[in-house]
Amino acid sequence: MALATGNVLLRIVGVPFRGAYELVSFLGAVVTAFALGYTQKRKFNIVVDILSDTFPGGVKRVLDGIGYLVAMLFFGVISWVVLRWG
């Protein structure tokens, strides 16, 4: 945030940081990746409580399993594509 704010202020003067846009983009991706991992580890996922609270425990476990499977497939495909690009 300090980098982006400093870049905006220095842009007014006419001497912005070189590579500030790339650094902010990269750091945003890093922060998001760490936040997702932390959230998953602590089981703080976003849940629609209105629906899930009405289901019995077995149904909740099945839905959690389906969600984990979909996430695993999604990140598996992403990993495979990144591996092919590399």
C-alpha positions in Angstrom: 0.0 0.0 0.0 2.9 2.3 0.8 4.5 1.6 -2.5 1.3 2.3 -4.5 0.6 5.5 -2.5 4.2 6.7 -2.8 4.0 6.0 -6.6 0.9 8.1 -6.9 2.3 11.0 -5.0 5.6 10.9 -6.9 3.7 10.6 -10.2 2.2 14.0 -9.4 5.7 15.4 -9.2 6.7 13.6 -12.3 9.1 11.0 -11.1 7.2 7.7 -10.3 8.9 4.6 -9.1 10.1 2.3 -11.9 8.4 -1.0 -11.8 5.9 -0.1 -9.1 2.9 -1.5 -11.1 4.7 -4.9 -11.5 5.8 -5.0 -7.8 2.3 -4.1 -6.6 0.8 -6.8 -8.8 3.3 -9.4 -7.7 2.9 -8.6 -4.0 -0.9 -8.7 -4.4 -0.7 -12.2 -5.8 1.7 -13.3 -3.0 -0.6 -11.9 -0.3 -3.6 -13.5 -1.8 -1.9 -16.9 -2.0 -0.8 -16.7 1.6 -4.3 -15.6 2.7 -5.9 -18.5 0.9 -3.6 -21.0 2.5 -4.1 -19.6 6.0 -7.8 -19.5 5.5 -7.9 -23.1 4.4 -5.7 -24.3 7.3 -7.8 -22.5 9.9 -11.1 -23.8 8.2 -12.3 -20.2 7.9 -13.7 -20.7 4.4 -16.6 -18.5 3.3 -19.8 -20.5 3.8 -23.3 -19.7 3.0 -24.7 -20.4 6.5 -28.3 -19.9 5.5 -28.3 -23.1 3.5 -25.6 -25.2 5.3 -27.0 -24.7 8.8 -30.3 -26.4 7.7 -28.5 -29.6 6.5 -27.7 -32.5 8.7 -24.1 -33.3 9.5 -23.8 -36.0 6.8 -25.0 -33.8 4.1 -22.5 -31.0 5.2 -19.6 -33.5 5.0 -20.6 -34.6 1.5 -20.9 -31.0 0.3 -17.5 -30.2 1.9 -16.0 -33.2 0.1 -17.5 -32.1 -3.2 -16.1 -28.6 -2.6 -12.7 -30.0 -1.8 -12.8 -32.2 -4.9 -13.7 -29.3 -7.2 -11.0 -27.1 -5.6 -8.5 -30.0 -6.1 -9.4 -30.4 -9.7 -9.3 -26.6 -10.3 -5.9 -26.2 -8.8 -4.6 -29.4 -10.4 -5.6 -28.0 -13.9 -4.0 -24.7 -13.0 -0.8 -26.5 -11.9 -0.7 -28.6 -15.1 -1.1 -25.5 -17.3 1.6 -23.6 -15.4 3.9 -26.7 -15.7 3.3 -26.8 -19.4 4.1 -23.1 -19.8 7.3 -23.5 -17.7 
